[in-house]
Amino acid sequence: MREYVGGGYAFDLEDNEPSIRCVAAPVRDASRRIVAGISIASTVPYMPLEKMAELIPVIKQVAARLSAQLGAKA
């Protein structure tokens, strides 16, 4: 979990639903509070760990753009 906090993303490795994995990132407002989250989810055959790692920069970039629209500064 500390890696997720420091990295600005999180993985769900079938913790919530069997056979479903996701990569997620927080969306912040102008006060830097987390007000939402965004994720990319798929079934295990389409979401191996390698694919999840590739999606980290994508999900973080989208979350940063959404956060900026809400007034958050980088």
N, CA, C and O atoms as a GROMACS GRO file, in nm:
protein
  296
    1MET      N    1   0.082  -0.119   0.000
    1MET     CA    2   0.000   0.000   0.000
    1MET      C    3   0.086   0.125   0.000
    1MET      O    4   0.050   0.224  -0.064
    2ARG      N    5   0.198   0.123   0.069
    2ARG     CA    6   0.286   0.241   0.070
    2ARG      C    7   0.337   0.272  -0.069
    2ARG      O    8   0.351   0.389  -0.106
    3GLU      N    9   0.365   0.169  -0.146
    3GLU     CA   10   0.408   0.189  -0.285
    3GLU      C   11   0.298   0.259  -0.364
    3GLU      O   12   0.327   0.346  -0.446
    4TYR      N   13   0.175   0.220  -0.341
    4TYR     CA   14   0.063   0.283  -0.412
    4TYR      C   15   0.051   0.430  -0.375
    4TYR      O   16   0.035   0.515  -0.462
    5VAL      N   17   0.057   0.461  -0.246
    5VAL     CA   18   0.046   0.601  -0.203
    5VAL      C   19   0.159   0.683  -0.264
    5VAL      O   20   0.136   0.791  -0.318
    6GLY      N   21   0.280   0.633  -0.256
    6GLY     CA   22   0.395   0.704  -0.311
    6GLY      C   23   0.391   0.713  -0.462
    6GLY      O   24   0.439   0.810  -0.520
    7GLY      N   25   0.334   0.612  -0.526
    7GLY     CA   26   0.331   0.609  -0.671
    7GLY      C   27   0.211   0.678  -0.732
    7GLY      O   28   0.210   0.705  -0.853
    8GLY      N   29   0.109   0.708  -0.652
    8GLY     CA   30  -0.008   0.776  -0.703
    8GLY      C   31  -0.102   0.688  -0.784
    8GLY      O   32  -0.174   0.737  -0.870
    9TYR      N   33  -0.102   0.558  -0.757
    9TYR     CA   34  -0.189   0.464  -0.827
    9TYR      C   35  -0.216   0.346  -0.734
    9TYR      O   36  -0.156   0.335  -0.627
   10ALA      N   37  -0.307   0.260  -0.775
   10ALA     CA   38  -0.335   0.138  -0.699
   10ALA      C   39  -0.375   0.027  -0.796
   10ALA      O   40  -0.429   0.053  -0.904
   11PHE      N   41  -0.348  -0.094  -0.756
   11PHE     CA   42  -0.392  -0.212  -0.829
   11PHE      C   43  -0.502  -0.281  -0.749
   11PHE      O   44  -0.500  -0.281  -0.626
   12ASP      N   45  -0.597  -0.340  -0.819
   12ASP     CA   46  -0.691  -0.435  -0.760
   12ASP      C   47  -0.660  -0.567  -0.828
   12ASP      O   48  -0.685  -0.584  -0.948
   13LEU      N   49  -0.606  -0.659  -0.752
   13LEU     CA   50  -0.567  -0.790  -0.805
   13LEU      C   51  -0.670  -0.895  -0.764
   13LEU      O   52  -0.640  -0.989  -0.691
   14GLU      N   53  -0.792  -0.876  -0.814
   14GLU     CA   54  -0.904  -0.965  -0.784
   14GLU      C   55  -0.946  -0.957  -0.638
   14GLU      O   56  -1.011  -1.049  -0.588
   15ASP      N   57  -0.911  -0.848  -0.569
   15ASP     CA   58  -0.948  -0.833  -0.428
   15ASP      C   59  -1.097  -0.809  -0.411
   15ASP      O   60  -1.158  -0.855  -0.315
   16ASN      N   61  -1.156  -0.736  -0.505
   16ASN     CA   62  -1.296  -0.699  -0.494
   16ASN      C   63  -1.388  -0.798  -0.566
   16ASN      O   64  -1.498  -0.827  -0.519
   17GLU      N   65  -1.344  -0.848  -0.679
   17GLU     CA   66  -1.426  -0.936  -0.762
   17GLU      C   67  -1.337  -1.042  -0.827
   17GLU      O   68  -1.237  -1.006  -0.890
   18PRO      N   69  -1.368  -1.170  -0.814
   18PRO     CA   70  -1.287  -1.272  -0.878
   18PRO      C   71  -1.276  -1.250  -1.029
   18PRO      O   72  -1.374  -1.214  -1.095
   19SER      N   73  -1.159  -1.270  -1.082
   19SER     CA   74  -1.128  -1.261  -1.225
   19SER      C   75  -1.123  -1.118  -1.280
   19SER      O   76  -1.108  -1.100  -1.400
   20ILE      N   77  -1.137  -1.017  -1.193
   20ILE     CA   78  -1.130  -0.878  -1.238
   20ILE      C   79  -1.010  -0.809  -1.174
   20ILE      O   80  -0.988  -0.818  -1.053
   21ARG      N   81  -0.933  -0.741  -1.258
   21ARG     CA   82  -0.819  -0.662  -1.211
   21ARG      C   83  -0.835  -0.519  -1.260
   21ARG      O   84  -0.897  -0.495  -1.364
   22CYS      N   85  -0.778  -0.424  -1.186
   22CYS     CA   86  -0.784  -0.286  -1.234
   22CYS      C   87  -0.664  -0.207  -1.186
   22CYS      O   88  -0.597  -0.241  -1.088
   23VAL      N   89  -0.640  -0.099  -1.259
   23VAL     CA   90  -0.538   0.000  -1.225
   23VAL      C   91  -0.615   0.129  -1.201
   23VAL      O   92  -0.698   0.168  -1.283
   24ALA      N   93  -0.589   0.196  -1.089
   24ALA     CA   94  -0.666   0.315  -1.053
   24ALA      C   95  -0.574   0.427  -1.006
   24ALA      O   96  -0.460   0.405  -0.966
   25ALA      N   97  -0.628   0.550  -1.012
   25ALA     CA   98  -0.556   0.667  -0.963
   25ALA      C   99  -0.657   0.766  -0.905
   25ALA      O  100  -0.772   0.770  -0.948
   26PRO      N  101  -0.613   0.844  -0.806
   26PRO     CA  102  -0.704   0.941  -0.745
   26PRO      C  103  -0.718   1.067  -0.828
   26PRO      O  104  -0.626   1.108  -0.900
   27VAL      N  105  -0.835   1.129  -0.818
   27VAL     CA  106  -0.862   1.260  -0.878
   27VAL      C  107  -0.876   1.356  -0.761
   27VAL      O  108  -0.952   1.331  -0.667
   28ARG      N  109  -0.803   1.468  -0.767
   28ARG     CA  110  -0.799   1.564  -0.657
   28ARG      C  111  -0.860   1.698  -0.697
   28ARG      O  112  -0.862   1.734  -0.814
   29ASP      N  113  -0.909   1.769  -0.596
   29ASP     CA  114  -0.963   1.903  -0.622
   29ASP      C  115  -0.857   2.009  -0.592
   29ASP      O  116  -0.740   1.976  -0.570
   30ALA      N  117  -0.897   2.134  -0.593
   30ALA     CA  118  -0.803   2.245  -0.574
   30ALA      C  119  -0.734   2.239  -0.438
   30ALA      O  120  -0.622   2.288  -0.424
   31SER      N  121  -0.797   2.180  -0.339
   31SER     CA  122  -0.735   2.168  -0.206
   31SER      C  123  -0.649   2.043  -0.195
   31SER      O  124  -0.594   2.014  -0.088
   32ARG      N  125  -0.636   1.969  -0.305
   32ARG     CA  126  -0.558   1.845  -0.314
   32ARG      C  127  -0.623   1.727  -0.243
   32ARG      O  128  -0.561   1.622  -0.225
   33ARG      N  129  -0.749   1.744  -0.203
   33ARG     CA  130  -0.822   1.631  -0.145
   33ARG      C  131  -0.866   1.537  -0.255
   33ARG      O  132  -0.898   1.580  -0.366
   34ILE      N  133  -0.867   1.409  -0.226
   34ILE     CA  134  -0.917   1.311  -0.321
   34ILE      C  135  -1.069   1.322  -0.323
   34ILE      O  136  -1.135   1.304  -0.220
   35VAL      N  137  -1.124   1.352  -0.441
   35VAL     CA  138  -1.269   1.367  -0.456
   35VAL      C  139  -1.329   1.261  -0.546
   35VAL      O  140  -1.451   1.247  -0.553
   36ALA      N  141  -1.244   1.186  -0.616
   36ALA     CA  142  -1.293   1.082  -0.706
   36ALA      C  143  -1.175   0.991  -0.742
   36ALA      O  144  -1.061   1.015  -0.701
   37GLY      N  145  -1.205   0.891  -0.815
   37GLY     CA  146  -1.102   0.802  -0.866
   37GLY      C  147  -1.136   0.761  -1.008
   37GLY      O  148  -1.252   0.769  -1.050
   38ILE      N  149  -1.036   0.718  -1.079
   38ILE     CA  150  -1.056   0.669  -1.215
   38ILE      C  151  -0.981   0.537  -1.226
   38ILE      O  152  -0.874   0.520  -1.168
   39SER      N  153  -1.039   0.443  -1.300
   39SER     CA  154  -0.973   0.314  -1.312
   39SER      C  155  -0.995   0.253  -1.450
   39SER      O  156  -1.088   0.290  -1.523
   40ILE      N  157  -0.908   0.161  -1.482
   40ILE     CA  158  -0.919   0.078  -1.601
   40ILE      C  159  -0.928  -0.065  -1.550
   40ILE      O  160  -0.840  -0.112  -1.478
   41ALA      N  161  -1.034  -0.133  -1.588
   41ALA     CA  162  -1.058  -0.269  -1.538
   41ALA      C  163  -1.077  -0.366  -1.653
   41ALA      O  164  -1.125  -0.329  -1.761
   42SER      N  165  -1.039  -0.491  -1.628
   42SER     CA  166  -1.059  -0.596  -1.727
   42SER      C  167  -1.049  -0.731  -1.657
   42SER      O  168  -1.013  -0.740  -1.539
   43THR      N  169  -1.081  -0.834  -1.731
   43THR     CA  170  -1.067  -0.969  -1.676
   43THR      C  171  -0.920  -1.011  -1.679
   43THR      O  172  -0.840  -0.957  -1.755
   44VAL      N  173  -0.888  -1.107  -1.597
   44VAL     CA  174  -0.749  -1.152  -1.582
   44VAL      C  175  -0.681  -1.186  -1.715
   44VAL      O  176  -0.566  -1.145  -1.735
   45PRO      N  177  -0.745  -1.258  -1.807
   45PRO     CA  178  -0.674  -1.291  -1.931
   45PRO      C  179  -0.628  -1.168  -2.010
   45PRO      O  180  -0.528  -1.174  -2.082
   46TYR      N  181  -0.701  -1.057  -1.997
   46TYR     CA  182  -0.666  -0.935  -2.070
   46TYR      C  183  -0.588  -0.836  -1.985
   46TYR      O  184  -0.548  -0.730  -2.034
   47MET      N  185  -0.565  -0.868  -1.856
   47MET     CA  186  -0.499  -0.775  -1.766
   47MET      C  187  -0.389  -0.845  -1.685
   47MET      O  188  -0.396  -0.850  -1.562
   48PRO      N  189  -0.288  -0.900  -1.755
   48PRO     CA  190  -0.175  -0.958  -1.681
   48PRO      C  191  -0.097  -0.846  -1.611
   48PRO      O  192  -0.116  -0.728  -1.642
   49LEU      N  193  -0.013  -0.882  -1.518
   49LEU     CA  194   0.064  -0.783  -1.443
   49LEU      C  195   0.145  -0.691  -1.534
   49LEU      O  196   0.162  -0.573  -1.504
   50GLU      N  197   0.196  -0.745  -1.644
   50GLU     CA  198   0.274  -0.663  -1.736
   50GLU      C  199   0.189  -0.552  -1.795
   50GLU      O  200   0.234  -0.438  -1.806
   51LYS      N  201   0.066  -0.583  -1.834
   51LYS     CA  202  -0.026  -0.484  -1.889
   51LYS      C  203  -0.062  -0.381  -1.783
   51LYS      O  204  -0.070  -0.262  -1.812
   52MET      N  205  -0.082  -0.426  -1.661
   52MET     CA  206  -0.114  -0.334  -1.552
   52MET      C  207  -0.002  -0.233  -1.534
   52MET      O  208  -0.028  -0.114  -1.517
   53ALA      N  209   0.121  -0.280  -1.538
   53ALA     CA  210   0.236  -0.190  -1.523
   53ALA      C  211   0.240  -0.088  -1.637
   53ALA      O  212   0.273   0.028  -1.615
   54GLU      N  213   0.207  -0.131  -1.758
   54GLU     CA  214   0.206  -0.040  -1.873
   54GLU      C  215   0.098   0.067  -1.858
   54GLU      O  216   0.112   0.178  -1.911
   55LEU      N  217  -0.010   0.036  -1.787
   55LEU     CA  218  -0.122   0.129  -1.774
   55LEU      C  219  -0.101   0.233  -1.663
   55LEU      O  220  -0.177   0.330  -1.656
   56ILE      N  221  -0.003   0.214  -1.577
   56ILE     CA  222   0.020   0.310  -1.469
   56ILE      C  223   0.038   0.452  -1.521
   56ILE      O  224  -0.033   0.541  -1.475
   57PRO      N  225   0.130   0.478  -1.616
   57PRO     CA  226   0.144   0.617  -1.661
   57PRO      C  227   0.020   0.670  -1.732
   57PRO      O  228  -0.008   0.790  -1.725
   58VAL      N  229  -0.054   0.585  -1.798
   58VAL     CA  230  -0.176   0.628  -1.868
   58VAL      C  231  -0.280   0.674  -1.767
   58VAL      O  232  -0.334   0.784  -1.781
   59ILE      N  233  -0.308   0.594  -1.667
   59ILE     CA  234  -0.412   0.628  -1.569
   59ILE      C  235  -0.370   0.748  -1.486
   59ILE      O  236  -0.454   0.831  -1.451
   60LYS      N  237  -0.240   0.759  -1.454
   60LYS     CA  238  -0.193   0.875  -1.378
   60LYS      C  239  -0.206   1.003  -1.459
   60LYS      O  240  -0.241   1.108  -1.404
   61GLN      N  241  -0.179   0.997  -1.588
   61GLN     CA  242  -0.190   1.115  -1.673
   61GLN      C  243  -0.335   1.162  -1.683
   61GLN      O  244  -0.362   1.282  -1.674
   62VAL      N  245  -0.426   1.070  -1.702
   62VAL     CA  246  -0.567   1.106  -1.711
   62VAL      C  247  -0.616   1.163  -1.578
   62VAL      O  248  -0.688   1.263  -1.576
   63ALA      N  249  -0.577   1.101  -1.468
   63ALA     CA  250  -0.617   1.151  -1.336
   63ALA      C  251  -0.560   1.291  -1.313
   63ALA      O  252  -0.628   1.377  -1.256
   64ALA      N  253  -0.437   1.315  -1.356
   64ALA     CA  254  -0.377   1.448  -1.341
   64ALA      C  255  -0.452   1.553  -1.424
   64ALA      O  256  -0.472   1.665  -1.377
   65ARG      N  257  -0.493   1.518  -1.544
   65ARG     CA  258  -0.570   1.611  -1.628
   65ARG      C  259  -0.705   1.644  -1.565
   65ARG      O  260  -0.747   1.759  -1.562
   66LEU      N  261  -0.773   1.541  -1.514
   66LEU     CA  262  -0.901   1.564  -1.447
   66LEU      C  263  -0.882   1.650  -1.322
   66LEU      O  264  -0.960   1.741  -1.296
   67SER      N  265  -0.778   1.622  -1.246
   67SER     CA  266  -0.749   1.699  -1.126
   67SER      C  267  -0.721   1.844  -1.162
   67SER      O  268  -0.768   1.935  -1.094
   68ALA      N  269  -0.646   1.867  -1.268
   68ALA     CA  270  -0.617   2.004  -1.310
   68ALA      C  271  -0.744   2.078  -1.345
   68ALA      O  272  -0.757   2.197  -1.316
   69GLN      N  273  -0.839   2.010  -1.408
   69GLN     CA  274  -0.966   2.073  -1.442
   69GLN      C  275  -1.045   2.110  -1.316
   69GLN      O  276  -1.131   2.199  -1.320
   70LEU      N  277  -1.017   2.043  -1.206
   70LEU     CA  278  -1.082   2.073  -1.078
   70LEU      C  279  -1.002   2.172  -0.995
   70LEU      O  280  -1.037   2.201  -0.881
   71GLY      N  281  -0.893   2.223  -1.054
   71GLY     CA  282  -0.814   2.325  -0.986
   71GLY      C  283  -0.690   2.276  -0.915
   71GLY      O  284  -0.617   2.357  -0.857
   72ALA      N  285  -0.663   2.147  -0.916
   72ALA     CA  286  -0.543   2.095  -0.849
   72ALA      C  287  -0.419   2.134  -0.928
   72ALA      O  288  -0.417   2.128  -1.051
   73LYS      N  289  -0.317   2.173  -0.857
   73LYS     CA  290  -0.190   2.205  -0.920
   73LYS      C  291  -0.096   2.088  -0.901
   73LYS      O  292  -0.100   2.019  -0.799
   74ALA      N  293  -0.010   2.065  -0.998
   74ALA     CA  294   0.082   1.950  -0.995
   74ALA      C  295   0.181   1.960  -0.882
   74ALA      O  296   0.265   1.871  -0.866
   0.00000   0.00000   0.00000
